[in-house]
Amino acid sequence: MTADGQRLFATAAVTSFKLNGQFLSIAEELAKPSGITVAWWQVLGAVLHEPLPVAGIAREMGITRQSVQRVADLLVDKGFAEYHPNPAHRRAKLVAITEAGHDAVRAIDPQHAAMAKRLVAQLGIDELARIVDALTTLSAALDALE
């Protein structure tokens, strides 16, 4: 590997760590009025369109199954999600969002839209699309290395 490649890899990692912190901070502010945490929002977002097993949510989010299990149990206790039988696996139940969960996620939409509008005003839609494409490509490349 060249020194430039190593430097770029390190800079990408440090920038990603910073971005993660920035996104978590913004997400915390966006989620707060809806009465859910960022972790709850992430899990609800993963099952917004279809129920998934805890392991599937963990894979999609890139975190441990145990972390997702703790959050899923809390979401079920609070009525934002429920467990359904999984026809593919008797013991690995599916996590499904409830109407209360949908309501909580929908409550975030106005602030989410406002933040997106501010970011588009700062960068422009074409530049934001280019950045999203580059981040998606980087993530896929890292997945391919595993």
TIKOLFI-137106 format. One line per field, with one value per residue: x negated, y, z negated of N, C-alpha, C, O in turn. Coordinates in pm, 1 decimal, m for minus. Layout:
BEGIN
n.px (X, ...)
n.py (Y, ...)
n.pz (Z, ...)
ca.px (X, ...)
ca.py (Y, ...)
ca.pz (Z, ...)
c.px (X, ...)
c.py (Y, ...)
c.pz (Z, ...)
o.px (X, ...)
o.py (Y, ...)
o.pz (Z, ...)
This chain:
BEGIN
n.px (m85.0, m48.3, m178.4, m2.4, 241.7, 273.2, 290.4, 525.4, 711.0, 698.7, 786.1, 1043.6, 1158.2, 1137.5, 1289.6, 1534.0, 1590.3, 1624.1, 1843.0, 2035.3, 2069.9, 2171.2, 2408.9, 2543.4, 2581.2, 2746.4, 2962.5, 3048.9, 3155.5, 3360.5, 3520.0, 3598.2, 3842.3, 4039.5, 4043.7, 3879.4, 3562.0, 3247.5, 3144.0, 3377.0, 3520.2, 3356.7, 3389.1, 3667.6, 3683.2, 3556.2, 3745.5, 3959.9, 4088.0, 4108.7, 4134.7, 3851.2, 3605.8, 3416.7, 3142.4, 3127.2, 3187.5, 2967.5, 2759.3, 2828.2, 2795.7, 2535.6, 2450.9, 2427.4, 2609.7, 2699.6, 2723.3, 2931.5, 3130.5, 3174.9, 3278.7, 3501.9, 3656.1, 3717.0, 3865.4, 4086.0, 4186.9, 4264.9, 4462.3, 4411.1, 4327.9, 4373.8, 4351.0, 4357.4, 4445.3, 4194.1, 4190.6, 3970.8, 3798.6, 3829.1, 3746.1, 3634.3, 3793.6, 3987.8, 3941.7, 4178.7, 4314.8, 4544.7, 4860.1, 4827.3, 4550.2, 4515.5, 4642.9, 4463.6, 4232.0, 4332.9, 4374.6, 4126.7, 4080.3, 4138.3, 3924.5, 3711.0, 3742.4, 3699.9, 3430.7, 3309.8, 3370.2, 3217.6, 2960.1, 2952.6, 2973.6, 2727.2, 2538.3, 2641.6, 2848.9, 2737.4, 2469.3, 2507.0, 2626.9, 2410.1, 2230.1, 2371.8, 2379.0, 2103.0, 2049.5, 2210.5, 2087.9, 1835.2, 1909.6, 2007.7, 1772.5, 1617.4, 1775.2, 1732.2, 1469.5, 1476.1)
n.py (m118.1, 223.9, 524.8, 733.2, 597.3, 478.0, 706.1, 823.6, 623.6, 632.3, 896.6, 880.2, 703.9, 849.3, 1074.4, 950.6, 859.5, 1105.6, 1204.0, 1011.6, 1077.9, 1338.2, 1286.9, 1127.8, 1313.1, 1504.6, 1336.0, 1266.5, 1509.6, 1536.4, 1314.4, 1346.4, 1507.1, 1321.7, 1132.2, 911.1, 737.4, 771.7, 515.8, 363.1, 470.7, 392.6, 110.7, 90.1, 211.4, 19.7, m180.8, m65.9, m111.4, m385.3, m670.0, m792.7, m1035.2, m1010.8, m1056.4, m993.8, m721.2, m628.8, m694.6, m524.0, m274.7, m280.7, m340.8, m509.8, m815.6, m847.7, m583.0, m488.1, m664.7, m585.2, m324.3, m385.4, m536.3, m334.4, m161.8, m323.8, m353.1, m87.7, m58.1, 20.4, m161.5, m506.8, m861.8, m1111.3, m1439.5, m1625.3, m1764.3, m1882.3, m1950.8, m2092.6, m2002.7, m1748.3, m1477.8, m1236.0, m884.8, m636.0, m324.2, m123.0, 57.0, 271.0, 290.6, 364.8, 614.1, 751.1, 759.3, 902.6, 1145.0, 1255.7, 1336.3, 1617.4, 1775.4, 1633.0, 1672.2, 1948.5, 1964.3, 1824.8, 1998.7, 2220.8, 2112.3, 2053.1, 2312.6, 2408.7, 2242.0, 2181.0, 1987.7, 1813.5, 1782.9, 1670.4, 1429.1, 1314.6, 1280.4, 1099.8, 883.2, 827.0, 756.8, 530.0, 363.8, 337.2, 204.6, m36.9, m134.3, m177.6, m375.0, m578.4, m643.4, m789.9)
n.pz (0.0, 72.6, m76.7, m42.0, m3.2, m252.9, m414.9, m312.1, m375.0, m656.7, m698.9, m593.5, m778.9, m1025.7, m959.4, m914.8, m1174.3, m1300.9, m1153.1, m1228.6, m1500.0, m1466.1, m1321.1, m1510.2, m1716.7, m1590.5, m1527.7, m1783.6, m1872.4, m1684.4, m1742.1, m2005.0, m2062.5, m1991.9, m2182.7, m2177.8, m2169.2, m1989.3, m1937.3, m1959.8, m1745.2, m1531.9, m1532.6, m1498.9, m1248.8, m1093.9, m1080.3, m964.8, m718.1, m691.2, m905.1, m1087.0, m1194.2, m1502.2, m1454.8, m1181.2, m1183.0, m1326.6, m1147.8, m933.2, m1050.9, m1137.0, m1395.7, m1717.8, m1778.7, m2038.6, m2133.6, m1971.9, m2056.1, m2323.4, m2282.1, m2121.5, m2301.5, m2487.6, m2321.6, m2267.3, m2528.6, m2571.3, m2385.8, m2125.1, m1943.0, m1846.2, m1896.3, m1648.7, m1530.5, m1357.5, m1052.0, m933.8, m1132.5, m1438.9, m1699.0, m1665.7, m1679.8, m1489.7, m1474.5, m1481.4, m1384.4, m1568.3, m1561.1, m1737.6, m1728.6, m1459.6, m1475.3, m1644.7, m1484.7, m1266.9, m1394.3, m1396.6, m1140.2, m1051.5, m1167.7, m1067.4, m792.6, m783.6, m863.9, m654.1, m445.8, m519.0, m494.6, m220.3, m124.2, m206.2, m71.9, 183.9, 400.2, 592.0, 509.5, 256.8, 333.5, 471.0, 259.4, 96.8, 271.0, 285.4, 16.1, m6.9, 179.9, 58.1, m179.7, m72.9, 40.2, m189.0, m308.6, m122.5, m175.1, m406.3)
ca.px (0.0, m124.0, m154.8, 119.9, 355.4, 287.7, 337.0, 665.4, 788.5, 705.8, 870.0, 1182.0, 1203.5, 1155.3, 1403.1, 1654.8, 1616.2, 1679.0, 1977.7, 2121.4, 2102.8, 2257.4, 2541.0, 2608.3, 2622.7, 2863.1, 3072.1, 3099.4, 3240.5, 3479.1, 3602.9, 3640.2, 3983.5, 4130.6, 4041.1, 3796.4, 3418.9, 3189.6, 3136.5, 3512.7, 3552.4, 3284.0, 3452.7, 3799.3, 3659.1, 3519.4, 3864.8, 4067.6, 4159.4, 4132.7, 4075.8, 3723.4, 3552.3, 3316.1, 3015.0, 3137.4, 3177.3, 2827.8, 2679.6, 2861.6, 2746.0, 2393.8, 2425.4, 2440.7, 2742.5, 2737.0, 2767.5, 3063.9, 3224.3, 3210.3, 3365.8, 3628.2, 3733.0, 3769.4, 3969.9, 4203.1, 4239.5, 4326.0, 4572.2, 4372.0, 4303.3, 4424.4, 4288.4, 4443.1, 4380.2, 4111.6, 4209.7, 3842.2, 3718.0, 3920.6, 3699.5, 3597.9, 3915.6, 3975.9, 3975.6, 4269.3, 4351.8, 4687.1, 4911.4, 4759.9, 4416.4, 4530.7, 4672.7, 4340.3, 4144.0, 4395.5, 4358.3, 3992.7, 4075.9, 4124.0, 3789.7, 3623.1, 3754.5, 3635.9, 3285.0, 3272.4, 3378.7, 3100.6, 2841.5, 2958.9, 2941.8, 2583.2, 2458.6, 2704.1, 2899.5, 2645.1, 2352.9, 2551.0, 2644.2, 2276.0, 2174.3, 2443.8, 2330.3, 1967.2, 2058.2, 2268.2, 1982.0, 1735.1, 1966.4, 2011.1, 1634.8, 1577.7, 1846.1, 1667.2, 1341.8, 1497.8)
ca.py (0.0, 347.9, 615.1, 809.0, 509.6, 463.4, 835.7, 839.0, 529.0, 687.6, 1016.7, 833.9, 647.6, 956.9, 1155.4, 870.7, 863.1, 1238.8, 1207.1, 931.0, 1160.7, 1448.5, 1232.6, 1086.1, 1434.6, 1557.8, 1240.0, 1277.9, 1628.7, 1510.5, 1210.7, 1384.8, 1545.1, 1209.2, 1045.7, 792.4, 764.5, 741.0, 369.6, 315.5, 516.7, 307.7, m21.7, 108.8, 238.5, m104.8, m265.1, 22.5, m165.1, m529.3, m726.4, m860.6, m1091.6, m926.8, m1072.9, m920.5, m578.7, m606.0, m693.9, m404.1, m156.7, m294.7, m346.0, m645.3, m870.1, m823.3, m443.6, m480.1, m739.3, m498.6, m217.2, m445.8, m568.7, m206.9, m114.6, m408.3, m314.4, 46.2, m62.2, 71.8, m278.2, m632.8, m980.4, m1200.1, m1567.2, m1624.3, m1892.8, m1939.0, m1989.9, m2093.7, m1929.0, m1610.4, m1404.8, m1115.5, m758.0, m561.0, m193.6, m105.7, 189.0, 368.6, 307.0, 447.0, 750.6, 810.9, 787.8, 1011.9, 1269.8, 1306.2, 1381.5, 1761.8, 1821.4, 1563.8, 1743.6, 2079.0, 1944.3, 1789.0, 2123.0, 2302.4, 2049.7, 2074.3, 2454.0, 2424.1, 2167.3, 2161.4, 1851.0, 1731.2, 1750.5, 1575.6, 1299.3, 1263.6, 1236.5, 977.9, 776.4, 792.8, 686.4, 398.5, 288.0, 306.9, 102.2, m162.4, m181.2, m231.8, m503.1, m676.5, m681.3, m879.4)
ca.pz (0.0, 75.4, m190.2, m11.1, m29.1, m398.4, m465.7, m272.6, m455.1, m792.9, m695.8, m575.5, m906.3, m1124.5, m914.7, m939.6, m1318.5, m1329.4, m1095.3, m1313.4, m1615.5, m1422.3, m1290.0, m1635.1, m1787.1, m1518.0, m1542.8, m1920.7, m1874.9, m1603.0, m1803.9, m2140.4, m2076.7, m1968.8, m2300.1, m2157.0, m2158.3, m1858.0, m1922.8, m1933.7, m1610.0, m1438.2, m1525.7, m1435.9, m1107.4, m1026.9, m1062.2, m919.9, m601.9, m707.4, m1027.4, m1071.0, m1318.8, m1566.6, m1384.0, m1055.4, m1216.2, m1364.2, m1023.9, m856.2, m1121.4, m1163.6, m1539.6, m1771.1, m1800.0, m2177.7, m2143.7, m1910.3, m2140.5, m2437.5, m2233.5, m2077.9, m2421.8, m2540.2, m2230.4, m2290.4, m2660.5, m2560.5, m2289.6, m1993.3, m1856.8, m1900.1, m1838.6, m1569.9, m1497.6, m1237.3, m985.1, m892.5, m1248.7, m1553.6, m1816.8, m1630.9, m1646.1, m1408.0, m1538.1, m1393.7, m1437.8, m1598.2, m1522.3, m1824.8, m1672.6, m1338.6, m1519.4, m1696.5, m1370.9, m1190.5, m1469.4, m1366.6, m1001.1, m1025.9, m1200.3, m973.9, m664.4, m799.9, m864.4, m516.7, m366.6, m554.5, m437.6, m75.0, m101.0, m228.7, 25.5, 314.2, 412.2, 670.3, 427.1, 154.2, 401.0, 497.8, 131.1, 57.4, 358.7, 243.5, m112.1, 22.4, 246.5, m44.4, m268.2, 2.1, 54.2, m319.3, m322.8, m34.4, m233.6, m519.8)
c.px (m89.2, m91.5, m27.2, 244.4, 380.7, 340.6, 485.7, 756.6, 806.3, 797.4, 1017.1, 1237.6, 1231.1, 1274.7, 1534.5, 1691.0, 1678.8, 1821.4, 2076.9, 2164.3, 2196.4, 2399.0, 2614.7, 2659.0, 2747.3, 2983.5, 3132.2, 3194.0, 3370.1, 3574.9, 3664.8, 3788.3, 4082.2, 4132.5, 3962.4, 3650.1, 3371.6, 3183.8, 3273.8, 3551.9, 3483.3, 3351.9, 3590.9, 3784.3, 3626.2, 3640.6, 3985.2, 4151.7, 4187.1, 4069.2, 3946.8, 3684.4, 3444.5, 3182.5, 3014.5, 3126.0, 3032.3, 2738.0, 2702.2, 2799.8, 2596.8, 2359.3, 2451.4, 2586.5, 2790.0, 2787.3, 2908.7, 3167.1, 3269.9, 3307.7, 3501.1, 3716.0, 3793.8, 3883.8, 4098.8, 4267.8, 4314.5, 4439.4, 4539.5, 4346.2, 4365.5, 4350.7, 4394.7, 4370.9, 4303.6, 4126.2, 4077.7, 3759.6, 3804.3, 3876.4, 3669.3, 3722.0, 3885.5, 4014.7, 4059.8, 4305.4, 4502.5, 4732.1, 4847.7, 4617.1, 4418.4, 4556.8, 4546.2, 4245.4, 4201.2, 4379.5, 4222.3, 3988.8, 4062.2, 3982.7, 3686.8, 3623.8, 3685.8, 3483.6, 3236.3, 3271.9, 3257.8, 2973.2, 2837.7, 2926.9, 2791.4, 2501.4, 2511.1, 2740.9, 2802.5, 2523.4, 2390.2, 2570.1, 2508.8, 2213.3, 2240.9, 2396.5, 2190.3, 1967.6, 2112.7, 2164.7, 1874.4, 1784.7, 1968.4, 1870.5, 1585.4, 1647.0, 1775.9, 1533.4, 1357.3, 1504.0)
c.py (123.9, 430.5, 695.7, 726.3, 493.8, 592.1, 855.6, 747.3, 582.8, 810.1, 979.7, 780.2, 757.1, 1044.4, 1081.9, 869.7, 997.2, 1250.4, 1128.4, 1011.2, 1274.7, 1398.8, 1189.0, 1206.8, 1495.1, 1466.4, 1246.7, 1397.6, 1605.6, 1414.7, 1255.7, 1422.5, 1429.8, 1110.9, 916.8, 835.1, 733.7, 590.1, 311.7, 349.4, 428.1, 172.1, m10.5, 134.0, 112.7, m191.9, m184.6, m40.7, m314.5, m576.6, m801.2, m928.1, m998.0, m935.6, m997.3, m770.8, m544.5, m600.1, m565.5, m278.8, m163.3, m291.1, m487.4, m685.4, m840.8, m679.6, m428.1, m550.7, m654.3, m388.7, m273.3, m480.5, m442.7, m154.1, m193.8, m369.9, m181.2, 51.6, m7.9, m40.9, m399.7, m746.1, m1062.3, m1332.6, m1554.9, m1759.8, m1959.9, m1991.0, m1979.9, m2003.8, m1782.9, m1535.2, m1281.2, m993.6, m679.8, m429.7, m189.9, 31.5, 297.9, 394.4, 391.6, 592.1, 821.7, 847.7, 902.4, 1145.9, 1334.0, 1374.3, 1532.8, 1815.2, 1759.3, 1635.8, 1879.6, 2066.8, 1909.5, 1913.1, 2211.9, 2244.5, 2067.4, 2219.7, 2478.8, 2363.0, 2170.7, 2014.3, 1761.0, 1690.5, 1651.6, 1436.0, 1235.4, 1208.5, 1106.8, 859.8, 731.2, 715.8, 544.8, 308.0, 247.0, 195.5, m34.0, m220.6, m241.1, m364.2, m612.1, m724.0, m782.0, m1023.5)
c.pz (0.0, m48.5, m166.3, m40.1, m177.7, m461.3, m433.8, m353.5, m597.0, m797.3, m677.6, m706.3, m1007.8, m1087.3, m938.2, m1087.5, m1356.7, m1276.7, m1180.3, m1435.7, m1579.1, m1392.8, m1416.2, m1714.1, m1722.2, m1538.8, m1682.2, m1932.6, m1797.0, m1674.2, m1935.4, m2150.4, m2058.7, m2085.8, m2281.4, m2150.0, m2017.0, m1835.4, m1892.2, m1790.6, m1506.8, m1422.2, m1460.6, m1286.3, m1028.9, m997.9, m1014.8, m809.4, m609.3, m838.1, m995.0, m1202.0, m1373.9, m1493.1, m1251.0, m1075.9, m1247.9, m1240.8, m946.0, m918.5, m1150.2, m1311.6, m1590.6, m1789.3, m1941.7, m2198.6, m2088.5, m1998.2, m2259.0, m2395.0, m2192.5, m2197.9, m2484.1, m2453.7, m2247.8, m2423.8, m2654.8, m2458.7, m2151.6, m1893.2, m1923.2, m1830.1, m1766.0, m1549.4, m1365.9, m1168.9, m945.2, m1010.4, m1373.6, m1668.6, m1788.2, m1584.9, m1560.1, m1491.1, m1437.7, m1461.8, m1462.1, m1548.6, m1607.8, m1776.0, m1547.3, m1376.1, m1567.4, m1582.1, m1287.5, m1261.3, m1442.9, m1229.5, m982.1, m1054.9, m1105.0, m838.9, m671.5, m797.5, m724.5, m427.6, m393.1, m492.6, m286.2, m41.6, m115.2, m114.6, 168.6, 329.1, 488.6, 588.6, 317.7, 214.6, 430.0, 369.7, 85.4, 142.1, 317.0, 111.0, m93.0, 87.2, 146.8, m138.0, m198.9, 17.6, m76.9, m346.1, m241.5, m91.6, m346.6, m477.6)
o.px (m193.3, 9.4, 47.4, 341.9, 495.1, 425.4, 562.5, 865.3, 916.7, 877.1, 1104.8, 1352.3, 1337.4, 1352.2, 1634.4, 1808.6, 1774.0, 1910.1, 2189.6, 2282.3, 2290.4, 2497.0, 2735.3, 2767.7, 2842.1, 3094.0, 3253.6, 3299.6, 3476.9, 3696.6, 3772.0, 3855.6, 4196.0, 4212.8, 3976.7, 3618.5, 3445.1, 3215.3, 3286.5, 3610.7, 3543.5, 3369.9, 3626.7, 3863.3, 3663.1, 3639.8, 4099.0, 4273.8, 4277.3, 3962.6, 3934.5, 3725.2, 3388.5, 3116.7, 2911.4, 3062.8, 2980.3, 2651.9, 2606.9, 2756.8, 2536.6, 2251.9, 2493.0, 2674.0, 2907.8, 2883.0, 2994.2, 3279.1, 3388.6, 3406.9, 3604.5, 3836.7, 3908.7, 3985.7, 4208.1, 4389.9, 4414.7, 4506.0, 4629.2, 4343.0, 4404.4, 4296.0, 4506.2, 4247.9, 4344.7, 4079.1, 4073.8, 3663.3, 3848.1, 3959.2, 3677.9, 3751.7, 3773.6, 4109.7, 4018.6, 4324.4, 4579.3, 4651.6, 4816.9, 4568.9, 4334.1, 4499.8, 4524.0, 4185.5, 4126.8, 4371.5, 4205.1, 3903.9, 3979.3, 3927.9, 3588.9, 3518.7, 3620.6, 3415.3, 3132.5, 3183.2, 3202.1, 2888.2, 2731.7, 2860.3, 2735.2, 2406.4, 2433.2, 2672.0, 2786.8, 2478.6, 2314.2, 2533.3, 2493.9, 2150.8, 2173.0, 2376.4, 2161.9, 1893.0, 2065.2, 2154.6, 1827.2, 1709.7, 1934.4, 1851.9, 1518.7, 1585.7, 1762.5, 1488.7, 1262.0, 1521.9)
o.py (126.6, 408.5, 723.2, 777.7, 495.8, 587.9, 899.6, 787.3, 579.2, 824.8, 1040.5, 808.3, 758.1, 1084.0, 1142.7, 878.0, 1002.5, 1300.2, 1172.9, 1012.4, 1304.5, 1460.6, 1210.7, 1202.4, 1532.3, 1514.0, 1233.9, 1388.1, 1650.1, 1431.8, 1208.3, 1373.3, 1438.3, 1017.6, 823.4, 952.0, 677.3, 542.3, 222.1, 266.2, 392.1, 124.3, m93.0, 83.9, 99.8, m268.9, m230.6, m25.0, m365.1, m528.7, m864.4, m883.5, m916.4, m833.8, m942.3, m701.1, m443.0, m512.8, m504.3, m188.1, m61.5, m244.4, m574.6, m601.8, m812.2, m657.6, m364.0, m501.8, m651.1, m363.0, m215.1, m456.5, m444.3, m107.8, m137.3, m355.7, m162.7, 154.3, 8.7, m17.5, m396.3, m729.7, m1080.1, m1337.0, m1482.6, m1860.5, m2081.3, m2065.4, m1870.9, m1935.9, m1700.3, m1529.7, m1229.9, m998.9, m659.4, m425.3, m247.4, 111.2, 405.8, 507.6, 479.6, 683.1, 938.3, 955.2, 989.6, 1249.7, 1454.0, 1460.1, 1574.2, 1891.5, 1823.5, 1657.6, 1921.2, 2149.1, 1959.3, 1929.8, 2271.1, 2319.1, 2093.8, 2247.1, 2561.3, 2424.6, 2164.1, 1926.8, 1644.0, 1576.1, 1559.3, 1336.1, 1114.1, 1102.4, 1014.5, 749.7, 611.4, 619.1, 450.8, 190.0, 133.4, 103.6, m135.2, m342.0, m344.5, m456.3, m725.4, m834.1, m852.5, m1111.7)
o.pz (m65.7, m115.5, m260.3, m94.9, m223.0, m550.4, m519.4, m395.3, m651.3, m889.9, m738.9, m740.9, m1070.0, m1174.3, m976.7, m1122.8, m1434.6, m1346.0, m1201.8, m1471.0, m1652.8, m1434.2, m1428.1, m1771.7, m1791.4, m1564.7, m1697.8, m1995.2, m1839.0, m1667.5, m1973.1, m2240.8, m2104.8, m2087.9, m2360.3, m2128.2, m1936.0, m1726.4, m1808.8, m1721.5, m1405.7, m1310.2, m1376.5, m1206.3, m912.2, m901.9, m1024.0, m807.7, m542.5, m876.8, m890.0, m1309.2, m1300.7, m1471.4, m1212.2, m996.5, m1201.4, m1229.5, m897.9, m847.3, m1184.5, m1349.7, m1514.2, m1812.0, m1962.8, m2272.8, m2149.6, m2013.3, m2291.5, m2463.1, m2225.2, m2195.8, m2528.3, m2505.0, m2243.5, m2431.5, m2723.8, m2446.0, m2069.0, m1772.4, m2039.9, m1721.1, m1815.0, m1550.9, m1275.2, m1221.8, m925.2, m991.8, m1410.2, m1729.3, m1879.1, m1465.6, m1558.5, m1569.2, m1323.5, m1583.4, m1385.0, m1500.4, m1557.2, m1781.7, m1529.4, m1316.1, m1534.9, m1583.1, m1242.4, m1195.6, m1464.6, m1205.2, m901.1, m975.4, m1067.0, m778.7, m575.8, m736.4, m680.9, m343.9, m300.7, m443.9, m229.6, 58.2, m43.2, m66.3, 263.7, 276.8, 453.5, 597.1, 288.8, 152.8, 415.2, 371.4, 40.4, 90.7, 313.6, 96.1, m156.6, 53.8, 150.6, m170.9, m260.1, 9.1, m76.2, m400.0, m287.7, m59.5, m379.8, m561.7)
